[in-house]
Amino acid sequence: MDTQLDLSIAATIKDPDLRASAERLALALQSAPLAEQSTPSSAKIIQFPLFPQETRPVSNDMARSALFSCVQGKKRRWLKNAVLATVGDVRIEFTGEQLNQDDCDTLMQLIFMARNKPLGQFVVVSAYAVLKGLGRKHGGHDHEQLRQEIERLTKGSVAVRGEGLNYVGHLIDESMQDLRTRRWLYRFNVNMRVFFGLDNYTLIDWERRKNLKRKDLARWLQLYWSTHSKPFPVSVDYLREKSGSQTAELREFRRMLRRALNDLANNGDVAEWKIDKPSDLVYVNRGKATSKAQVRHLSRKPKTAAK
């Protein structure tokens, strides 16, 4: 693959900061092969785990929070140092354009495509390959949506603090697209590896995930419950808060929740579910959806029902 990017592309960018970043990335890519060859063989290589082909990874701390909310794109808000809803002792602050489940899918796909590359080095992929991996079409609208998602993931600043975890940075460290070939160039911060330790992430069945396209709440719930091998009951209001839903009326959210739970049942993500009327607790049995290949859960998961 020819990885030479034309600096004239960067020169067309009006924003001076973005133009400088684009020029820096273009030069970095041109010199990347030499840099890689000069790396001492004894240097420790840090990279993502080698995820199975049929799965995509998600950080448990992110999946159990409102970082990737269930809101639709037109309802996004701009956030500044916003403390997001999380589970347990994890604290997440975010600044930038609000992220949703489409952004989460793109991040999971890009992490998967970077699994064979040392963290901190640039990854070069075609936009076609990314869209194909996401199960999307390849028209102009799809390319524009992908561009906006990668831009949000690159621009947004996140601070995640928890047990043995303190990450401050971007979800994608830097990114750039060659407008001639539509190839994307991106890299992850080396410290992103902390989200994918042995017990810190979950592998998601990717075909099931793609089946839930445009079903925002169902996708959030899929990630949330996939991080629990044996889900404990939680209240309807708890799920409304953690999912980042903007639905003001709890009654309306409960209606949306029932529909999303039916979507999950039809998709094979849960075997059965119920919402207990007196307590308003949601009970879920994942059944055969729980598997050794899929589940990586935190040892600090709560033992009692969340209200």
N, C-alpha and C positions, 0 to 999 in steps of 0.2 A: 504494500500500500504506500502511495506517495503521500508523505506527511508534510510536504512543504506548503505553508500557507502564505498567500500573497499579502505583504504588508500594505499594499494599496487598499485592501479591504478595510483595514483598520483606519486608514486615513479618511475614509468616507464617514466615519462615525462623528457626529457633531459634539456630543458630550465629551469634554476634555478628559474626565476621569475614566470613562469607558474606553475612549480611544487609547489612552496610555496603557490601560489594562490589556486591551486587544493586541497592541504592539508587543507588549511584554510576553503575552502568551504565544504569539506567533514566533517570536525569537526563541522562546523556551522549547517549543515543539521542534524547531529546526535543529536545535542543539541536543535534543533528548537522546538520540541514538548514541552520540559521543559520550554523554554523561553516563548512560547506562553501561557502556563498555568500560568506563574508567572506574566503576564502582568496585571496591575491593571484594574479593570472593568471601572474605571472612566477615563482611558487614552483615548485621542482622537484618533480615528482610521482614517487614511488617506488612501483612496483607489480610484481606477478609478471608474467612474460612471458605473452603471449596464447597459451595452449596450444590445440592443435587439439581440436575437439569430441570426437573418438573416442579421445582419450588422456587419461591422468592423469600428473602429474609426481611423480618421487621423487628426493630428494637422493642422489647417488652415495655420499657418505660414510655416510649413514644406511642405505642399502640393503646396503652391504658390511659391516655391523656387526651386533652383537647388540642394537642399540637396540630394534628391532621383532623380537623373537625368534619362534621357531616353536613356542613353548609354547602349550598350550590355556589357556583362561581359568581353569579350576579349579586349574591348577598355577602360577598367578602367585605371585611373591614380592614382598615389600616390600624395596626397595633403598635404601641410604643411602650417597651418595658412591661408588657402585659404579663401578669402571673396567671398561667393557665391551670385549668382543673387537672389534677393528677391523682394517682393512687398512692397511699402510704406516705413515706417520708420524702418522696421525690418532689423536687421543685423545678418547674420549667418556666422561664421567662422568654418572651419572644418579641422582637421588633421587626416590623415589615408588613407586607401584604399577607393577610390571613391565608393559611394553607388548608387544603381540603384533601379528600380521598383520592382525587385525580393526581394531586401533587405527590401523595404518598406512593401511589402505584409507580409513578415515574422514578421516584427515588429508589424504590425497591428494584426496579428494572436496571437502573444505572449501577447500583451496587452489585447486582448480579453480574453485569457485563464487565465489572472491574475486578472480579474475584481472582483472576490470574495475574493481576498487575500489582506490584508493590505500592502501598499507599504513599501518597506524596508525588508519585509520577503521573504524567498525563496519560489519559486513555483516549483513544481516537475511535469513534464509531460512526456509522452512517445513520442519518435520521431515519432512513427506511428501516434499518435493523431495529432501532429503538421502538418505532411505531409498530412494527411487526411483532416484536416481543410483547408489547402492550395489548395486542389484539385489536389495534385500531386500523383505520383506513389510511391512505397516503395522499389525500388531497391537500389543497392549500390550507384549508381550515385546520386540518390535523397537524400540519407542520407548524402553523402559527400557535396552536394550543400547546404543542410541545415546547416551542420557544419560550412562551410565557411561563410555563411550569419550571423549566430549567432556570429561567431568570429569577423567579421567586425563590427557588431553593438556593440560588447563589447569593442573592441580595439579602435575604432574611437573616437576622442574627438570633441565635438561640443560646441560652444558658441553661444547662441541665445539671442539677446538683442532687446527689443522693448518697446512699451508702457506698463508699469507695468510688464515687463518681463525681467529677467536677469538670464539665466540658463547657467552654465558651468559644463560639465561633459560628461558622456557617455549615449548613448541611452539605452543600457542595462548595469546596474552597474557591475554585475558579472555573470559569467556563467560557467557551467561545465557539462560534460556528463559522465555518468557511462557506460563504454565500455562494461560491461557484459550485461546490460539490455537495453542499448540505451536510458535510461531515461535522460532527460535534467533537470538540476537544474539552475535556474536563478532568479534574482531579479532586481527590478527597484529602482532607487533613489526616495526617497519620493518627491523630488522637481519636478519630472516628472509630477506630478499632475497639475502643472501650465499650461501645454499645453492642458488640458482637462477641463477647466472651461466652464461655460454655453455657452459662445459665441466664444470659441476658437477652437472648433473642429467640424468635420462633420462626419456623419454616412454614410458609403458607402454600397450600396446594394452588398452583397458579391457574389451572384451568377452572377450578371452582371460583377463584377470585374474578376471573374475566367474565364468568357467567353473571356476575352481579353488577355489570356495567350500568352506570347512571342511578344505581340504587344506593344513595349515599349513606343513609343510616344503616342499612343492611351490611354495607362494606365495613363501616366502623365497628359494628357489633361482631362481625366475622373476625376481625383482628383482635378485638378485646377478648372474646371468649376462646380464641385459639391460643392465647397465652396462658390459659388455665386448663390443666388436664382434667380437673374435676371442678367445674364452676360452682361457686357458692352463690346463694341467693342475694340479689341486690335489689334496691327499690327502683321504681320507675323514675323517680326524681334524681336518683343517683346517676342513672344512665343518661338522663337529659343533661345533667351538669358535665359529666366526664366526656360526653361526645361533642360538647361545644355547640349543642343545638340552640338555635335562636327562637325556638317555638316558645312563646310566652305562656300559653295555656297548657297546664299539665294534662288536661283531658285530651287536647288535640295531640300532644306528644304521645300519649298512651295509645291513641288510635294509630299513629304512624308506627309506633313500636310493634303493635300487633301485626301490621302488614309486613314490617321488616323481618319479624320472627318467622312468619310464614314463608317469606322468601328464603330464609336460611334453611328452614326445614325442607323446602322443595329442592334446594341446592345440595342437600346432604351435609350441611355444616352442623346441624343439630338434629338429634333423633326425636326429641319432644321438648315442649316448653309449656309453661302456664304462668299466668299472672294471678296471684292470690288476691282476691278482692278485699278481705279484711285488712291485710297488712300492706297491700300494693307491692309485694315482693315478686321479683321475676325469677322463676326457677327454670333452669336449662339443663338438659341431659345431652351431652355431645355424642353419646353412643360410639359408633365405629369411626367417627370423625377424628377421634384421638388416636394418634399413631406415633411410634418411636421416631419415624422419619420426620414428623411434623413438629412435635412439641418440644420446646426448650423453655422451661418455666423457672421463674425466680424462686429461690428457697424461702424468701421472705414474704411470700404471698399471704394475705390475711386469712385467718382461720374461721372468722365469724361473719355473719351476714352484715352487709353494709347498708346503712339506711340514709 
